[in-house]
């Protein structure tokens, strides 16, 4: 046991002082998408809705509704339309209300169907 | 009828003779034979006597319930599937011949309402007690509810039942232990695993293979690659599709990375169970480094999103693997070497939770748990998927069957995984997906997950959508050995150590 004590002391602290210092390894993690509203029309919104396996997306008239709380950051929407959907880089998703996790993206391109 | 070559005595060819069965399909490492219900018992006797390993048993609904048994034919290096349409609500008591069938007999009763003849009590396995007529199930509700397999609270005057769970310590899956004890020694132990049932097989019905892969990753998150590879391989076998060679290499790299981080996590759990906090921290540092290697190589710490039906969705980053893996594995090796030289740690592992080779065979155990009992089964060698035929792993086997033997098997495998990853990278791992035709078919797939052989079987309709998906992760098999291991001269405080050495998931078995 003294050897394990010495081993622990020798190794020291390896955890990050987060959030005082950013955790660099988080940069490589998959993050929920960010949508470029100007590049998304109703047809593309419907396509994105269809490829989302966790039902985090649906279209409501001229808006794409994105429920971040349902998103698993699987990347399927980004693969389907890389010109319109990019990784947000945002992984700190805590909110004080469930409703704050639901975002409305107004579709600027194309007509509502 | 297609000629079968080679034909060792006692297996497929002689089975057809014994049962009057019909060869349905032969190819892709699996052969399917139709066996009439009246000859099913004779077929199981014949195969069990010939040394075939009963790997799975499941049913599918239709005009008649179809019963399928999956056998590992090690001499022939392939699987045999017998399928039997049941004309009635009963079938022969298969677990009387092959005891490994019992859990599946219970599961089939819960889901389809058909049962073995003889009226033996069948336990509740996956569906919760409140599963009424409207509860989603794959077939029909049984006429009588399954029973709870537990002892009364007072057993034999001195022993009593100590209920533990399903909510246990922080971060541990829901699992109910019924511990029957006379004070400290474990007299009996039973488990309730249905708290985590999510109906994943039911949810896959009507879905495309691509949609099902997303669900399969969540059956047992710690075996995301193993389970999804088995499902993808089943779909590919059903449709006659071959993934690109570079994608097959990528699958194997991801699977070996999954094995590495799981074995590191098991080592950390063993340290926690033995109260060695610094050892736990050392193993968890190695685990964290391995997870970061996963993220750098494949974009996900737990390797989700790698496997796709027909190939892979991501290729590994060779520089990240070549740069990060040696140091991460070195960290694991240093922690393991120090632990193996620590008497207080070794004393807790040695002769704890012993299983014999006979128990492992009888219960149909797989993976490191079986190999630590001297049972040399590894689907990477016995029925090798494409990349492993050219890059075979070194079989890690120990004889003692205790916790220490299981740990040594895992450490040997971790070392071999690092070697394999290097060779697979050199061979040219890459990305690519073969297109999937939208046609009818059925097929079996398998992969050697960190916990052992993961099996999947799918049936597809004319549009290529899933009519029945059977997922059998290794956890489904190995939990049935846990109570035997816990009973073998152990005390309460040994249970977390035994559980860590099995390194199973409840999610995988309840799915």
Interface residues (C-beta under 8 A of the other chain):
Chain A: X1 X3 X4 X5 X7 X8 X11 X14 X25 X28 X29 X30 X53 X54 X72 X74 X75 X79
Chain B: X211 X214 X215 X276 X277 X278 X279 X281 X282 X285 X292 X295 X296 X299 X300 X301 X304 X305 X313 X338 X342 X344
